[in-house]
Amino acid sequence: MHVDVNRDLDRLRALCDDDIVAGLSELDRAACHVGAAIVAHLVVIKERSIHLARGYSSLVDYCVQWLGCSRDVAYKRSAAVKVAEVHPAVIDSLAAGEMSMSGLAVLAPYRDDAELVRMAMGRSKRQVQKLIAARHPDTDWNRFQRVRPVTAGRSALELTVPDALVELIEHALDLDSHIDPSRDMAGLLERAVGAYVKQREKARFAIVDRPRDASDKETQTVRAATLRQAYERSGGHCEYVAEDGTRCTCRVFLEADHVVMRALGGGHDRIRILCRNHNQFAAEAALGVDAMDRARRSAALAREVEAALRGLGFSAADAREAARAAIDTLGCEAELEAVLTHALRRAAKPRGYAVSPAAATTSRAREPTIRWLGRVPNGAPRRDYSIRDSTVSRSGTPPRAPSSVTERPAAIEANAMQRANGSPWARAATNAPW
């Protein structure tokens, strides 16, 4: 729709002050309704994965490349969608002008706090920030990073780093003084990042300076040469192409995907590079949404069971095999305790445990009691398990290790204490030798 701005200006200049103020108020209310309608549309677009089907890896890319928004506006809209998915009432607040896109953007990381969202209704962005600071204090308040262009071909990088990193940078400059006597920090960063990129490209996509000749021998995994060719063909970004020819430009979370899925009989010879969102989207299109949801729940449950078994001393292979067998038998909807109990019955003996000849004849040797204080990564809540006679129960307080170890051989006690003191993931102790 074309708008003649000059003609509108001439018309507005002919109006009285009250009419101009009234017209502006009406436009502001209309803008609030339009903003709320945009968020509602984006919620449905995300639910139906319309942006993925059209070749955009995220709502941010869709808003920037298709709608022509600035990246700042796109981020705010995407954040508002995340809040609206959990709390649809915020769309009405947007339409009424009680909340702004900026307020929802700062609220998005805490959208699971229903009380905070309720308190944020009708408040400004600054007031929402104060509510967040009161309920969720930021212990790492000094985080800061920014890149801004300063001249043609040059940008300023500003970030807050710990003192240990500053000392490490100074040491690196000292070591490179024969290469760069001027101690140029930008040059050091360029060399370090360049070396890191080569290392990661080699680890992720087998990119090397002198690749080996590909072998004709059939393998159970993707050949390095095949992976390297796929990555070089992709140019370092997602290869998904929509029906209208739009290609995804995402360069993060790239994954190798089988053109014909392994579950459908495909081999390792045809590989493409997709971003994680389009990889999941393609799998859902081929296998169905319900099947992929079950696969995701099974994978999450398997990771937790494997972590528990590894904390008890089982090898990675034994823990993985036992976890998969237990989930295949009980299903992904089973309780964690039941799956872990079933996995314990199938797993081999933990590493480092032995059964002495004398203890092998006792009932305690055949009915072990294991206690595991488990912690999972990424700040997940701690869970305490008590595994007794191949049954599992979970409690809210950490179980205490047995005070007496006279029944165990000295070697078993030393091995258990070594794992308890040296493992950051779990501590294990036994009341009887295995």
BAZAZA-322258 format. One record per residue (C-alpha): x, y, z; residue in one letter. Coordinates in pm, 1 decimal. Example, Ala and Ser with C-alpha at 12.3 -4.5 7.8 and 13.67 -1.06 7.14 Angstrom:
PT        x        y        z res
PT   1230.0   -450.0    780.0   a
PT   1367.0   -106.0    714.0   s
END
This chain:
PT        x        y        z res
PT      0.0      0.0      0.0   m
PT    146.6    332.7   -108.5   h
PT    111.0    629.5    125.4   v
PT    164.2    985.9      6.8   d
PT    348.7   1126.2    309.0   v
PT    370.2   1477.0    176.7   n
PT     -6.0   1492.1    120.4   r
PT    -67.0   1360.2    473.6   d
PT    164.5   1624.3    616.0   l
PT    -24.1   1896.9    434.9   d
PT   -354.3   1761.1    564.7   r
PT   -224.5   1736.6    922.1   l
PT    -88.9   2089.0    918.5   r
PT   -439.9   2212.5    839.6   a
PT   -589.1   2042.6   1149.3   l
PT   -623.7   2191.5   1494.9   c
PT   -414.5   2064.7   1789.2   d
PT   -694.1   1857.2   1944.0   d
PT   -759.1   1671.7   1619.4   d
PT   -388.9   1593.3   1577.9   i
PT   -361.7   1456.4   1934.5   v
PT   -680.7   1252.1   1892.0   a
PT   -557.2   1109.3   1563.4   g
PT   -221.1   1014.7   1715.3   l
PT   -389.9    839.2   2008.4   s
PT   -602.3    637.7   1769.0   e
PT   -296.5    539.6   1564.6   l
PT   -113.1    434.3   1881.7   d
PT   -400.8    206.4   1984.0   r
PT   -409.6     63.7   1633.7   a
PT    -33.2      1.0   1648.3   a
PT    -77.5   -197.4   1972.2   c
PT   -343.0   -413.1   1807.6   h
PT   -123.0   -464.5   1501.7   v
PT    173.0   -565.4   1719.4   g
PT    -41.4   -816.9   1908.8   a
PT   -178.1   -956.1   1581.7   a
PT    177.1   -996.7   1447.3   i
PT    276.7  -1196.0   1756.2   v
PT    -34.9  -1413.5   1725.3   a
PT     42.4  -1483.5   1359.0   h
PT    402.4  -1573.0   1444.1   l
PT    286.2  -1811.5   1717.6   v
PT     80.2  -2006.6   1463.5   v
PT    362.0  -1991.7   1208.3   i
PT    597.3  -2147.2   1463.5   k
PT    342.6  -2411.4   1567.0   e
PT    297.4  -2522.3   1205.0   r
PT    669.8  -2483.2   1118.5   s
PT    571.6  -2262.6    824.6   i
PT    898.3  -2069.9    844.6   h
PT   1096.8  -2395.1    824.2   l
PT    903.4  -2512.4    519.6   a
PT    977.8  -2180.8    348.2   r
PT   1352.3  -2213.6    408.2   g
PT   1408.3  -2006.1    724.0   y
PT   1581.7  -2168.9   1018.4   s
PT   1422.8  -1948.9   1284.9   s
PT   1157.0  -1684.5   1336.5   l
PT   1434.4  -1425.4   1355.6   v
PT   1556.7  -1514.9   1007.2   d
PT   1198.2  -1519.4    881.2   y
PT   1126.8  -1170.5   1016.7   c
PT   1456.1  -1027.4    887.9   v
PT   1467.8  -1186.3    541.9   q
PT   1098.8  -1221.9    454.3   w
PT    928.2   -939.4    645.2   l
PT   1221.7   -698.9    615.2   g
PT   1245.4   -618.9    988.0   c
PT   1561.6   -503.7   1157.6   s
PT   1737.0   -774.1   1359.2   r
PT   1652.9   -594.2   1683.0   d
PT   1278.9   -593.0   1603.4   v
PT   1301.5   -956.5   1489.9   a
PT   1461.1  -1064.7   1819.5   y
PT   1192.2   -884.7   2019.9   k
PT    912.7  -1045.2   1819.7   r
PT   1069.3  -1388.9   1854.5   s
PT   1103.4  -1339.6   2230.4   a
PT    740.7  -1225.6   2255.0   a
PT    635.0  -1544.0   2073.6   v
PT    820.5  -1757.4   2330.4   k
PT    629.6  -1590.0   2613.9   v
PT    296.1  -1606.4   2429.2   a
PT    338.5  -1981.6   2370.1   e
PT    340.1  -2038.7   2747.5   v
PT    111.7  -1750.2   2849.8   h
PT   -134.3  -1661.6   2568.9   p
PT   -283.5  -1383.3   2782.3   a
PT     13.3  -1158.5   2706.3   v
PT   -123.9  -1111.8   2353.0   i
PT   -427.4   -934.8   2500.8   d
PT   -194.3   -724.5   2715.6   s
PT     -1.5   -625.3   2403.6   l
PT   -323.3   -529.1   2224.9   a
PT   -435.6   -319.6   2522.0   a
PT    -99.7   -143.1   2544.5   g
PT    -33.4   -281.9   2892.4   e
PT    289.8   -451.3   2782.9   m
PT    547.1   -375.6   2516.8   s
PT    761.5   -593.0   2291.7   m
PT   1068.1   -474.6   2483.6   s
PT    914.7   -584.9   2813.3   g
PT    831.9   -928.5   2674.8   l
PT   1183.0   -958.8   2532.9   a
PT   1345.7   -924.7   2876.7   v
PT   1077.8  -1152.7   3024.8   l
PT   1130.7  -1435.5   2773.2   a
PT   1415.8  -1619.7   2956.6   p
PT   1194.1  -1640.9   3268.5   y
PT    866.8  -1735.5   3098.8   r
PT    834.4  -2050.9   3310.0   d
PT    787.4  -1833.0   3619.0   d
PT    408.5  -1787.2   3600.7   a
PT    400.0  -1557.9   3903.7   e
PT    661.3  -1328.5   3748.9   l
PT    464.8  -1308.2   3423.0   v
PT    149.9  -1222.9   3616.7   r
PT    330.6   -950.0   3811.4   m
PT    477.3   -807.6   3488.8   a
PT    135.1   -737.1   3339.5   m
PT     82.5   -364.5   3295.3   g
PT    443.0   -270.8   3379.4   r
PT    709.9    -98.4   3175.3   s
PT   1032.9   -258.8   3059.7   k
PT   1231.5    -98.7   3343.1   r
PT    979.3   -219.0   3600.3   q
PT    990.7   -569.7   3454.7   v
PT   1370.6   -565.6   3479.5   q
PT   1344.4   -472.1   3849.4   k
PT   1101.1   -758.1   3909.2   l
PT   1338.3  -1000.3   3739.5   i
PT   1633.4   -872.5   3944.4   a
PT   1435.7   -926.1   4265.8   a
PT   1317.7  -1279.5   4182.2   r
PT   1613.2  -1402.9   3974.6   h
PT   1932.9  -1220.4   4078.3   p
PT   2200.3  -1235.8   3810.4   d
PT   2518.2  -1356.9   3978.2   t
PT   2717.7  -1290.9   3661.3   d
PT   2605.4   -929.1   3633.3   w
PT   2925.7   -806.0   3468.7   n
PT   2876.1   -993.1   3140.0   r
PT   2918.9   -760.1   2845.3   f
PT   3010.1   -802.4   2482.5   q
PT   2953.4   -586.5   2180.3   r
PT   3083.8   -552.8   1826.0   v
PT   3044.3   -217.6   1652.5   r
PT   3192.3    -96.7   1321.6   p
PT   3432.5    197.1   1352.2   v
PT   3585.9    237.6   1004.7   t
PT   3567.8     64.9    669.5   a
PT   3678.7   -294.2    723.4   g
PT   3742.1   -248.9   1095.9   r
PT   3520.2   -310.7   1400.8   s
PT   3561.3   -261.1   1773.0   a
PT   3519.3   -565.8   1996.1   l
PT   3427.4   -496.6   2358.4   e
PT   3375.0   -770.2   2614.8   l
PT   3415.6   -843.1   2983.1   t
PT   3653.1  -1129.4   3066.5   v
PT   3788.9  -1278.3   3390.4   p
PT   4133.2  -1179.6   3514.8   d
PT   4265.6  -1530.1   3446.5   a
PT   4195.4  -1483.6   3075.1   l
PT   4374.3  -1147.7   3075.4   v
PT   4681.4  -1314.9   3224.7   e
PT   4658.9  -1591.1   2963.0   l
PT   4642.9  -1332.1   2683.0   i
PT   4943.4  -1148.6   2825.8   e
PT   5136.1  -1475.2   2841.5   h
PT   5044.5  -1553.0   2479.5   a
PT   5165.0  -1208.1   2372.4   l
PT   5491.3  -1272.2   2552.9   d
PT   5535.7  -1604.4   2374.2   l
PT   5461.7  -1443.2   2036.4   d
PT   5689.8  -1145.2   2091.8   s
PT   5934.8  -1276.2   1827.4   h
PT   5646.9  -1292.2   1576.1   i
PT   5478.7   -963.8   1668.6   d
PT   5699.6   -731.6   1877.7   p
PT   5419.4   -471.9   1880.8   s
PT   5207.8   -706.3   2098.8   r
PT   4902.5   -649.8   1879.7   d
PT   4611.2   -814.2   2058.9   m
PT   4398.5   -815.7   1742.6   a
PT   4668.9  -1012.0   1560.0   g
PT   4687.8  -1262.9   1844.5   l
PT   4310.0  -1303.2   1838.8   l
PT   4314.6  -1356.5   1462.4   e
PT   4580.8  -1627.7   1488.7   r
PT   4413.0  -1799.2   1782.5   a
PT   4064.6  -1796.8   1633.0   v
PT   4198.2  -1911.0   1295.6   g
PT   4370.3  -2209.2   1457.2   a
PT   4056.6  -2290.3   1657.5   y
PT   3835.6  -2276.4   1348.0   v
PT   4066.8  -2521.1   1167.8   k
PT   4058.8  -2753.3   1467.1   q
PT   3678.4  -2746.5   1491.1   r
PT   3629.7  -2787.3   1114.4   e
PT   3853.7  -3092.7   1124.8   k
PT   3666.4  -3240.5   1421.0   a
PT   3316.2  -3164.8   1289.9   r
PT   3344.8  -3198.7    912.6   f
PT   3685.6  -3361.8    845.1   a
PT   3825.1  -3047.0    678.0   i
PT   4204.6  -3092.8    650.3   v
PT   4480.4  -2944.8    438.1   d
PT   4586.2  -3279.2    286.9   r
PT   4289.7  -3521.5    278.3   p
PT   4349.4  -3890.1    227.0   r
PT   4210.8  -4079.4    -70.1   d
PT   3865.0  -4219.5     -3.7   a
PT   3845.2  -4594.9     45.1   s
PT   3591.0  -4813.3   -133.5   d
PT   3546.3  -5027.5    177.0   k
PT   3194.0  -5018.9    321.4   e
PT   3179.4  -4861.4    665.8   t
PT   2923.5  -4837.0    944.3   q
PT   2965.6  -4461.2    974.1   t
PT   2990.3  -4166.0    739.2   v
PT   3329.9  -4152.0    568.2   r
PT   3543.1  -3847.8    633.8   a
PT   3569.5  -3782.2    259.3   a
PT   3190.5  -3788.2    218.3   t
PT   3141.1  -3552.7    513.2   l
PT   3413.0  -3318.7    386.1   r
PT   3262.1  -3303.0     36.4   q
PT   2916.9  -3229.0    177.1   a
PT   3047.8  -2944.7    393.7   y
PT   3251.6  -2790.2    112.9   e
PT   2950.3  -2812.8   -118.0   r
PT   2727.5  -2642.4    139.9   s
PT   2959.0  -2344.4    177.2   g
PT   2930.5  -2364.7    554.7   g
PT   2555.0  -2314.5    587.1   h
PT   2231.4  -2512.7    575.0   c
PT   2144.8  -2677.2    242.3   e
PT   1767.5  -2684.6    290.1   y
PT   1582.5  -2537.5     -8.3   v
PT   1211.8  -2454.6      4.4   a
PT    966.8  -2525.4   -276.9   e
PT    993.8  -2166.7   -402.8   d
PT   1373.8  -2193.0   -421.1   g
PT   1452.2  -2010.5    -96.2   t
PT   1762.3  -2156.9     65.8   r
PT   1825.3  -2146.0    438.5   c
PT   2119.5  -1922.7    529.8   t
PT   2170.6  -2054.2    884.2   c
PT   2535.8  -2114.2    976.6   r
PT   2492.8  -2234.5   1336.8   v
PT   2405.0  -2577.1   1478.5   f
PT   2494.1  -2747.9   1150.3   l
PT   2453.5  -3125.4   1134.6   e
PT   2520.9  -3401.1    881.1   a
PT   2195.6  -3551.9    756.6   d
PT   2132.0  -3858.7    542.3   h
PT   1946.6  -3767.2    222.9   v
PT   1764.2  -4099.4    254.6   v
PT   1714.9  -4163.5    624.0   m
PT   1881.8  -4467.2    778.4   r
PT   1544.6  -4565.5    923.4   a
PT   1412.2  -4582.9    566.8   l
PT   1701.5  -4789.1    429.5   g
PT   1939.7  -4510.2    328.1   g
PT   2316.4  -4544.6    325.8   g
PT   2611.0  -4331.2    431.7   h
PT   2704.0  -4232.8     77.1   d
PT   2453.2  -3945.9     37.4   r
PT   2500.8  -3676.5    299.8   i
PT   2381.8  -3317.5    318.8   r
PT   2440.1  -3040.1    571.5   i
PT   2132.9  -2908.3    753.6   l
PT   2081.8  -2681.6   1050.4   c
PT   1935.1  -2853.0   1354.2   r
PT   1586.1  -2708.0   1302.5   n
PT   1564.4  -2818.8    939.5   h
PT   1714.1  -3158.5   1027.2   n
PT   1435.5  -3211.8   1280.4   q
PT   1179.7  -3071.1   1035.9   f
PT   1288.1  -3315.4    763.7   a
PT   1273.7  -3607.1   1008.9   a
PT    922.6  -3509.4   1119.7   e
PT    811.8  -3488.0    755.9   a
PT    948.4  -3838.2    684.7   a
PT    862.0  -4021.2   1008.1   l
PT    584.0  -3812.8   1160.0   g
PT    570.6  -3571.1   1451.1   v
PT    457.1  -3833.5   1704.0   d
PT    743.1  -4068.3   1616.2   a
PT    999.2  -3788.4   1654.5   m
PT    850.0  -3680.7   1986.9   d
PT    887.7  -4035.3   2114.5   r
PT   1244.8  -4047.2   1984.9   a
PT   1331.5  -3721.3   2164.1   r
PT   1181.3  -3841.9   2491.7   r
PT   1365.8  -4172.4   2459.3   s
PT   1695.6  -3993.0   2393.8   a
PT   1649.6  -3763.2   2694.4   a
PT   1562.3  -4057.4   2920.1   l
PT   1857.6  -4258.7   2788.0   a
PT   2099.0  -3975.6   2865.2   r
PT   1982.5  -3957.6   3224.5   e
PT   1997.8  -4333.8   3274.2   v
PT   2344.6  -4349.7   3117.2   e
PT   2465.7  -4072.4   3349.1   a
PT   2334.5  -4264.5   3650.0   a
PT   2501.5  -4588.4   3542.4   l
PT   2829.1  -4412.6   3465.1   r
PT   2818.2  -4260.6   3811.3   g
PT   2787.2  -4608.9   3955.9   l
PT   3103.4  -4717.6   3775.6   g
PT   2968.4  -4886.7   3463.4   f
PT   3156.1  -4839.0   3138.3   s
PT   3014.2  -4609.4   2870.8   a
PT   2937.0  -4901.8   2638.3   a
PT   2763.8  -5106.2   2911.1   d
PT   2565.9  -4803.8   3031.8   a
PT   2453.6  -4715.4   2678.8   r
PT   2352.0  -5072.5   2592.7   e
PT   2164.5  -5123.7   2921.2   a
PT   1982.7  -4790.1   2890.2   a
PT   1868.5  -4860.6   2534.3   r
PT   1754.0  -5212.8   2622.4   a
PT   1557.3  -5085.4   2921.9   a
PT   1384.8  -4811.8   2720.0   i
PT   1305.9  -5054.5   2436.7   d
PT   1140.2  -5285.5   2689.4   t
PT    955.4  -5032.9   2907.6   l
PT    902.2  -4748.9   2660.9   g
PT    986.3  -4379.6   2682.7   c
PT    680.5  -4307.2   2902.0   e
PT    809.9  -4520.7   3190.1   a
PT    929.6  -4363.1   3513.2   e
PT   1300.3  -4298.5   3546.9   l
PT   1327.9  -4522.2   3854.5   e
PT   1171.2  -4817.1   3672.8   a
PT   1396.3  -4774.2   3369.0   v
PT   1705.8  -4744.3   3587.0   l
PT   1607.6  -5056.3   3782.0   t
PT   1563.4  -5253.9   3459.9   h
PT   1893.6  -5122.1   3324.9   a
PT   2074.0  -5229.0   3642.4   l
PT   1951.9  -5585.7   3598.5   r
PT   2088.6  -5598.6   3243.4   r
PT   2416.5  -5414.9   3292.1   a
PT   2747.1  -5583.8   3362.4   a
PT   2940.6  -5529.1   3682.0   k
PT   3077.0  -5178.3   3739.2   p
PT   3442.1  -5124.4   3668.6   r
PT   3671.5  -5164.7   3969.0   g
PT   3442.1  -5391.9   4168.3   y
PT   3544.2  -5746.0   4262.5   a
PT   3395.0  -6022.4   4473.4   v
PT   3624.0  -6181.2   4726.0   s
PT   3601.1  -6562.2   4767.5   p
PT   3469.8  -6525.5   5121.4   a
PT   3211.9  -6264.6   5035.8   a
PT   3094.2  -6451.2   4726.4   a
PT   2922.2  -6708.8   4948.6   t
PT   2729.1  -6452.8   5151.7   t
PT   2385.5  -6317.6   5070.5   s
PT   2518.0  -5959.8   5086.4   r
PT   2741.8  -6030.5   4787.9   a
PT   2441.7  -6137.5   4582.0   r
PT   2218.6  -5850.4   4702.0   e
PT   2425.8  -5533.9   4671.1   p
PT   2325.7  -5195.5   4798.2   t
PT   2451.3  -4900.4   4595.8   i
PT   2407.3  -4536.2   4674.4   r
PT   2463.0  -4274.1   4411.3   w
PT   2454.0  -3898.8   4454.7   l
PT   2404.8  -3785.9   4098.1   g
PT   2440.7  -3443.4   3940.9   r
PT   2352.5  -3378.7   3580.0   v
PT   2518.0  -3103.6   3368.4   p
PT   2389.7  -2761.9   3257.2   n
PT   2258.1  -2666.4   3597.7   g
PT   1983.0  -2931.9   3602.8   a
PT   1837.3  -3012.0   3948.5   p
PT   2019.5  -3266.8   4157.6   r
PT   1858.1  -3605.9   4202.3   r
PT   1949.4  -3853.0   4472.9   d
PT   1896.7  -4222.9   4417.0   y
PT   1922.4  -4519.0   4649.3   s
PT   1953.4  -4844.9   4454.0   i
PT   1900.0  -5143.5   4681.4   r
PT   1862.9  -5503.1   4563.9   d
PT   1807.9  -5385.8   4204.0   s
PT   1523.2  -5150.3   4303.5   t
PT   1543.6  -4774.4   4286.4   v
PT   1391.8  -4504.6   4503.0   s
PT   1448.7  -4131.0   4490.1   r
PT   1460.4  -3904.6   4793.0   s
PT   1496.1  -3534.2   4847.0   g
PT   1794.0  -3557.8   5081.3   t
PT   2132.5  -3705.2   4993.7   p
PT   2175.1  -4056.8   5133.9   p
PT   2465.6  -4100.1   5368.7   r
PT   2746.2  -4339.4   5283.7   a
PT   2791.1  -4634.0   5522.3   p
PT   3003.5  -4546.4   5820.7   s
PT   3158.6  -4889.6   5845.5   s
PT   3363.5  -5045.9   5571.2   v
PT   3506.0  -5334.6   5764.3   t
PT   3309.0  -5583.7   5557.5   e
PT   3474.9  -5466.2   5234.8   r
PT   3825.0  -5549.3   5125.5   p
PT   4073.1  -5265.2   5139.9   a
PT   4111.3  -5259.9   4762.0   a
PT   3735.1  -5215.8   4713.6   i
PT   3726.0  -4934.4   4972.0   e
PT   4020.5  -4754.5   4808.4   a
PT   3864.6  -4785.3   4464.1   n
PT   3529.0  -4647.6   4582.0   a
PT   3693.0  -4356.7   4764.4   m
PT   3906.3  -4273.3   4459.7   q
PT   3597.0  -4249.6   4240.0   r
PT   3406.9  -4053.4   4503.4   a
PT   3683.8  -3795.7   4535.7   n
PT   3783.9  -3775.4   4171.3   g
PT   3455.8  -3774.1   3979.5   s
PT   3275.6  -3442.9   3936.2   p
PT   2962.7  -3622.5   3818.3   w
PT   2885.4  -3878.4   4084.7   a
PT   2996.5  -4045.5   4404.6   r
PT   2944.7  -4414.9   4454.8   a
PT   2983.4  -4636.9   4757.9   a
PT   2886.9  -4997.4   4826.8   t
PT   2781.4  -5179.1   5140.1   n
PT   2903.6  -5509.8   4997.2   a
PT   3163.6  -5613.5   4742.0   p
PT   3055.7  -5714.5   4390.1   w
END
